Amino acid sequence: MIKKLFLTAILLCFCFVGFSQNTPEQMAKKITSKMAKVLSLDEVQKEEVYVVQLDRFRQAAKIRQNHEAEPQIKKAKLKKVYNKLYGKMKAIIGKERMQKWSELKNN
């Protein structure tokens, strides 16, 4: 009886962990919505931001998966992805809005 309860509890924990992890699509949608609200993006900008963010989250997920045991390599590759993201985002929303977004993120 106790074994069954223990196994059930463990299975439930694994289920909750699986549900709590967001997909790249969910994360891109969430950050795009927040950026659109805070920075007053138009529909075209929202779509472009979503595409760039989705690409970022997909690349980051692959890097984390492929370099799980190599933290230095993982960190360097993630930094490259972020630097590319910054340039793409600045081209879409402009320098002023990108500065505003960076300030909001850092506070």
BAROMI-501723 format. One line per 2 residues: number of its first residue (from 1); their letters; for each residue x, z negated, y negated of N, C-alpha, C, CB. Coordinates in steps of 0.05 Angstrom, whole numbers, plus 5000, padded with zeros to 4 digits. Each point is the difference from the previous one (the first is absolute). Glycine has a CB too. Layout:
BEGIN
NUM	A	X,Z,Y,X,Z,Y,X,Z,Y,X,Z,Y ~ ... .
***
This chain:
BEGIN
1	MI	5016,5000,5024,4984,5000,4976,5017,5000,4975,4964,4976,5025 ~ 5056,5006,4974,5017,4998,4977,5017,5026,4997,5002,4950,5005 .
3	KK	5007,5061,5018,5015,5025,4999,4983,5022,4988,5026,4986,5040 ~ 4949,5016,4967,4983,5021,4989,4996,4997,4970,4976,5002,5044 .
5	LF	5020,4973,4947,4997,4995,4972,5026,5007,4985,4967,4964,5010 ~ 5056,5029,5001,5025,5006,4988,5005,5030,4998,5018,4957,5018 .
7	LT	4976,5057,5003,5003,5030,5000,4981,5013,4980,5014,4998,5048 ~ 4962,4992,4951,4981,5010,4980,5010,4996,4972,4962,4991,5032 .
9	AI	5048,4985,4963,5011,4994,4973,5023,5019,4993,4986,4952,5005 ~ 5032,5053,5014,5022,5018,4995,4991,5028,4995,5029,4972,5029 .
11	LL	4951,5037,4986,4990,5027,4996,4987,5003,4973,4992,5004,5049 ~ 4993,4975,4942,4988,5001,4974,5021,5001,4978,4961,4974,5018 .
13	CF	5061,5012,4985,5021,5001,4980,5011,5028,4998,5012,4952,5010 ~ 4993,5061,5013,5010,5027,4999,4980,5019,4987,5027,4991,5041 .
15	CF	4948,5005,4963,4979,5017,4988,5001,4996,4970,4971,4997,5041 ~ 5031,4979,4949,5000,4995,4971,5025,5012,4987,4973,4958,5008 .
17	VG	5049,5040,5006,5025,5011,4989,4997,5031,4998,5027,4962,5020 ~ 4961,5050,5000,4996,5029,4999,4982,5009,4978,5007,5000,5049 .
19	FS	4972,4985,4946,4981,5007,4979,5011,4995,4972,4963,4990,5032 ~ 5055,4991,4965,5009,4992,4974,5021,5020,4989,4991,4953,5011 .
21	QN	5021,5064,5006,5019,5019,4991,4986,5025,4989,5034,4982,5033 ~ 4972,5024,4942,4987,5023,4988,5015,5026,5008,4985,4971,4962 .
23	TP	5000,5051,5039,5012,5026,5005,5012,5011,4974,4967,5008,5038 ~ 5051,5011,4964,5010,5013,4976,4978,5011,4982,5042,5011,5025 .
25	EQ	4937,4999,4987,4977,5011,4985,4986,4978,4984,4994,5036,5035 ~ 5002,4941,4978,4987,4978,4987,5017,4989,4977,4977,4988,5043 .
27	MA	5049,5009,4962,5018,4990,4979,5001,5019,4976,5027,4976,5035 ~ 4975,5050,4971,5001,5020,4979,4974,5000,4983,5031,5029,5028 .
29	KK	4946,4969,4986,4975,4999,4986,4998,4976,4982,4978,5025,5039 ~ 5030,4952,4972,4999,4975,4985,5017,5001,4974,4991,4975,5043 .
31	IT	5034,5034,4960,5017,5000,4977,4991,5022,4980,5039,4983,5028 ~ 4951,5039,4982,4990,5021,4982,4976,4990,4984,5016,5035,5032 .
33	SK	4966,4951,4981,4977,4989,4986,5008,4980,4978,4973,5006,5042 ~ 5047,4977,4965,5009,4981,4981,5014,5014,4976,5006,4966,5037 .
35	MA	5010,5054,4969,5014,5014,4978,4980,5015,4983,5040,5005,5029 ~ 4939,5007,4983,4980,5015,4985,4985,4982,4981,4995,5031,5039 .
37	KV	4999,4945,4970,4986,4981,4984,5017,4990,4977,4973,4986,5040 ~ 5052,5006,4966,5017,4988,4980,5011,5020,4980,5013,4966,5034 .
39	LS	4992,5059,4976,5013,5020,4983,4981,5022,4990,5042,4991,5025 ~ 4932,5006,4982,4980,5019,4991,5007,5029,5009,4989,4970,4961 .
41	LD	5016,5034,5064,5007,5026,5010,4975,5018,5003,5040,4980,5024 ~ 4964,5046,4972,4978,5018,5004,4999,5008,5030,5003,5018,4952 .
43	EV	4977,4997,5056,4997,5007,5029,5024,5016,5011,4950,5000,4993 ~ 5060,5018,4991,5023,5016,5010,5024,4982,5004,4983,5041,4975 .
45	QK	5022,4941,5006,5023,4982,5002,4996,4981,5024,5007,5003,4951 ~ 4968,4988,5053,4995,4982,5023,5006,5014,5026,4964,4977,4974 .
47	EE	5028,5048,5029,5006,5014,5025,5030,5004,5004,4955,5024,4995 ~ 5059,4983,4983,5029,5004,5002,5014,4974,5007,4997,5038,4967 .
49	VY	4994,4941,5020,5012,4974,5006,4995,4992,5029,4994,4986,4952 ~ 4982,5019,5058,4994,4993,5027,5018,5015,5020,4952,4992,4987 .
51	VV	5052,5034,5008,5017,5016,5018,5028,4989,5000,4971,5041,4991 ~ 5040,4953,4985,5027,4990,4998,5002,4972,5014,5007,5026,4957 .
53	QL	4974,4957,5038,5001,4973,5012,4997,5002,5030,4980,4981,4958 ~ 5002,5036,5052,4997,5003,5029,5026,5009,5013,4952,5012,4993 .
55	DR	5061,5008,4995,5026,5009,5010,5020,4977,5000,4991,5046,4983 ~ 5009,4938,4996,5018,4977,4999,4995,4980,5022,5002,5006,4951 .
57	FR	4973,4987,5053,4994,4980,5021,5006,5011,5028,4965,4980,4970 ~ 5030,5046,5034,5006,5011,5027,5031,5001,5004,4958,5028,4998 .
59	QA	5057,4980,4982,5029,5000,5003,5011,4972,5005,5002,5040,4970 ~ 4987,4941,5015,5009,4972,5003,4994,4989,5027,4993,4993,4951 .
61	AK	4984,5014,5060,4993,4991,5027,5019,5011,5021,4952,4997,4986 ~ 5055,5029,5011,5019,5012,5019,5027,4987,4998,4975,5043,4997 .
63	IR	5034,4952,4979,5026,4988,4996,5000,4972,5012,5007,5026,4957 ~ 4972,4958,5038,4999,4973,5011,5000,5001,5031,4975,4984,4959 .
65	QN	5011,5035,5052,4999,5002,5029,5027,5010,5012,4950,5010,4996 ~ 5062,5010,4991,5024,5011,5011,5025,4983,4996,4980,5044,4992 .
67	HE	5020,4939,4988,5023,4984,4993,4994,4970,5000,5017,5038,4973 ~ 4967,4954,5046,4992,4972,5002,5024,4982,5004,4956,5015,5018 .
69	AE	5063,4994,4998,5023,4983,5007,5023,5004,4980,4986,5001,5048 ~ 5011,5016,4932,5021,5006,4981,4991,4995,4972,5018,5035,5032 .
71	PQ	4982,4940,4960,4988,4993,4973,5014,5013,4977,4987,4957,5020 ~ 5039,5047,4981,5014,5013,4977,4992,5029,4997,5039,4968,5007 .
73	IK	4960,5046,5015,4992,5029,4999,4971,5002,4991,5033,5011,5037 ~ 4950,4971,4974,4972,5000,4993,4997,4996,4970,4988,4983,5046 .
75	KA	5026,4998,4943,4998,4993,4972,5009,5024,4982,5008,4951,5011 ~ 5014,5062,4997,5010,5022,4985,4981,5024,5000,5047,4985,5011 .
77	KL	4941,5020,5012,4982,5023,5003,4974,4994,4984,5019,5012,5045 ~ 4971,4963,4957,4976,4993,4985,5005,5002,4970,4986,4970,5038 .
79	KK	5038,5023,4953,5006,5002,4972,5000,5030,4991,5028,4958,5003 ~ 4981,5060,5014,4999,5028,4993,4972,5010,4998,5043,5007,5024 .
81	VY	4940,4984,4994,4971,5007,4999,4988,4990,4974,4997,4999,5050 ~ 5009,4977,4942,4989,4988,4976,5010,5016,4975,4998,4955,5022 .
83	NK	5028,5052,4978,5010,5015,4977,4987,5027,4997,5044,4976,5006 ~ 4951,5037,5016,4985,5026,5000,4972,4995,4989,5028,5018,5039 .
85	LY	4960,4961,4971,4972,4993,4991,4999,4996,4970,4991,4979,5044 ~ 5028,5007,4945,5001,4995,4971,5001,5026,4985,5023,4956,5008 .
87	GK	4993,5062,5000,5003,5026,4986,4974,5016,5002,5048,4999,5009 ~ 4940,5002,5014,4975,5015,5004,4977,4987,4984,5015,5014,5046 .
89	MK	4984,4960,4954,4979,4986,4986,5003,5004,4970,4996,4966,5036 ~ 5028,5033,4954,5005,5004,4972,4992,5028,4991,5038,4968,5002 .
91	AI	4966,5052,5016,4992,5027,4993,4969,5003,4999,5042,5017,5022 ~ 4944,4967,4995,4971,5002,5001,4987,4985,4977,5003,5004,5050 .
93	IG	5005,4971,4946,4985,4983,4981,5015,4996,4973,4980,4977,5039 ~ 5045,5031,4959,5014,4998,4975,5018,4975,4999,4963,5025,4978 .
95	KE	5056,4976,5005,5020,4978,4998,4987,4974,4990,5035,5034,4991 ~ 4948,4968,4989,4988,4976,4989,4982,4985,5020,5001,5022,4955 .
97	RM	4983,4993,5059,4983,4988,5021,5016,4988,5022,4963,5032,4989 ~ 5059,4982,5019,5017,4991,5021,5013,4973,4992,5008,5048,5016 .
99	QK	5001,4950,4959,5011,4975,4990,4980,4978,5001,5031,5026,4970 ~ 4944,4980,5021,4979,4980,5000,4995,4991,5029,4979,5021,4959 .
101	WS	5020,4997,5060,4995,4993,5028,5023,4983,5011,4974,5043,5007 ~ 5050,4964,4986,5024,4984,5009,4998,4972,4989,5028,5042,5002 .
103	EL	4965,4955,4973,4997,4974,4987,4979,4983,5014,5015,5019,4957 ~ 4962,4994,5049,4978,4986,5014,5009,4991,5028,4966,5026,4973 .
105	KN	5048,4990,5041,5009,4994,5027,5020,4977,5000,4992,5047,5013 ~ 5025,4952,4966,5021,4979,4999,4990,4973,4990,5032,5037,4993 .
107	N	4944,4963,4996,4989,4974,4990,4982,4987,5020,5003,5017,4955 .
***
